[in-house]
Protein backbone atom coordinates (compact mmCIF):
# COMPACT_ATOMS: atom_id res chain seq x y z
CA UNK A 1 0.00 0.00 0.00
CA UNK A 2 2.82 2.41 0.90
CA UNK A 3 4.58 1.66 -2.39
CA UNK A 4 1.43 2.47 -4.31
CA UNK A 5 1.08 5.85 -2.54
CA UNK A 6 4.66 6.70 -3.40
CA UNK A 7 4.09 5.73 -7.04
CA UNK A 8 0.94 7.88 -7.18
CA UNK A 9 2.78 10.80 -5.57
CA UNK A 10 5.63 10.52 -8.05
CA UNK A 11 3.15 10.33 -10.94
CA UNK A 12 1.28 13.38 -9.64
CA UNK A 13 4.48 15.39 -9.27
CA UNK A 14 5.51 14.39 -12.78
CA UNK A 15 2.16 15.51 -14.15
CA UNK A 16 2.47 18.83 -12.33
CA UNK A 17 5.93 19.28 -13.80
CA UNK A 18 4.62 18.69 -17.30
CA UNK A 19 1.71 21.05 -16.79
CA UNK A 20 3.89 23.73 -15.27
CA UNK A 21 6.63 23.56 -17.87
CA UNK A 22 4.75 25.88 -20.21
CA UNK A 23 4.54 28.63 -17.60
CA UNK A 24 8.15 29.76 -17.77
CA UNK A 25 8.95 32.34 -20.41
CA UNK A 26 12.20 31.23 -21.96
CA UNK A 27 12.72 32.50 -25.48
CA UNK A 28 16.36 31.77 -26.22
CA UNK A 29 16.17 33.03 -29.80
CA UNK A 30 14.51 36.22 -28.59
CA UNK A 31 17.35 36.69 -26.10
CA UNK A 32 19.98 36.14 -28.79
CA UNK A 33 18.14 38.58 -31.08
CA UNK A 34 18.03 41.13 -28.24
CA UNK A 35 21.76 40.69 -27.67
CA UNK A 36 22.50 41.07 -31.40
CA UNK A 37 20.32 44.18 -31.67
CA UNK A 38 22.20 45.71 -28.75
CA UNK A 39 25.71 45.10 -30.08
CA UNK A 40 26.69 41.62 -28.89
CA UNK A 41 28.44 39.25 -31.26
CA UNK A 42 26.29 36.14 -31.65
CA UNK A 43 27.83 33.20 -33.50
CA UNK A 44 28.44 29.50 -33.06
CA UNK A 45 31.12 30.14 -30.45
CA UNK A 46 29.38 32.83 -28.39
CA UNK A 47 25.81 31.47 -28.48
CA UNK A 48 26.22 28.87 -25.70
CA UNK A 49 28.22 31.35 -23.60
CA UNK A 50 25.54 34.02 -23.99
CA UNK A 51 22.73 31.58 -23.20
CA UNK A 52 24.53 30.26 -20.13
CA UNK A 53 25.13 33.80 -18.89
CA UNK A 54 21.52 34.80 -19.51
CA UNK A 55 20.10 31.77 -17.72
CA UNK A 56 22.55 32.34 -14.85
CA UNK A 57 21.26 35.90 -14.45
CA UNK A 58 17.62 34.83 -13.95
CA UNK A 59 18.03 33.81 -10.28
CA UNK A 60 19.85 37.08 -9.58
CA UNK A 61 17.01 39.04 -11.16
CA UNK A 62 14.47 36.96 -9.22
CA UNK A 63 16.32 37.89 -6.00
CA UNK A 64 15.69 41.54 -6.83
CA UNK A 65 19.00 42.59 -8.33
CA UNK A 66 18.69 45.16 -11.09
CA UNK A 67 20.39 44.68 -14.46
CA UNK A 68 22.75 47.50 -13.48
CA UNK A 69 23.71 45.73 -10.23
CA UNK A 70 24.31 42.52 -12.17
CA UNK A 71 26.45 44.50 -14.61
CA UNK A 72 28.71 45.52 -11.73
CA UNK A 73 29.15 42.04 -10.25
CA UNK A 74 28.57 39.36 -12.92
CA UNK A 75 31.65 38.16 -14.81
CA UNK A 76 31.25 37.82 -18.56
CA UNK A 77 34.44 37.28 -20.62
CA UNK A 78 35.43 40.61 -22.15
CA UNK A 79 32.22 42.26 -20.99
CA UNK A 80 31.97 45.75 -19.55
CA UNK A 81 29.47 46.57 -16.80
CA UNK A 82 27.27 48.24 -19.43
CA UNK A 83 27.33 45.25 -21.77
CA UNK A 84 26.61 42.81 -18.92
CA UNK A 85 23.70 45.01 -17.78
CA UNK A 86 22.40 44.91 -21.36
CA UNK A 87 22.55 41.09 -21.31
CA UNK A 88 20.73 41.10 -17.96
CA UNK A 89 17.97 43.29 -19.44
CA UNK A 90 17.69 40.88 -22.35
CA UNK A 91 17.52 37.92 -19.98
CA UNK A 92 14.88 39.70 -17.91
CA UNK A 93 12.79 40.37 -21.01
CA UNK A 94 13.28 37.11 -22.92
CA UNK A 95 14.58 34.27 -20.72
CA UNK A 96 13.41 34.63 -17.14
CA UNK A 97 10.00 33.59 -15.89
CA UNK A 98 7.87 36.57 -14.92
CA UNK A 99 8.00 37.40 -11.21
C-alpha positions, 0 to 999 in steps of 0.5 A: 500500500505504501509503495502504491502511494509513493508511485501515485505521488511521483506520478502526480508530481511528474504531471504537475511538472509537465503542466507547469513547464509551459509557464516559464517564459524562456525564449532563447532566440529572442534573447539572442536577437536582443543581444544582437540588436544591442551590439553583442556578437552572436555566432556558433562560439558565443551562443552557448556562452551568452545563453549560459550567462543569460540563464545564470542571471535569472536567479539574480534578477528573481532575487531583486538585483537590477540589471545595473547591479548585475552589470557591476558584479557578474563576470562575462568574458570581455564584458563591460558593466554596461554590456553585462547590464544589457545582457541582464535586461535581455535575460529579464525580457526574454529568458526569465519567468515573470516574477 
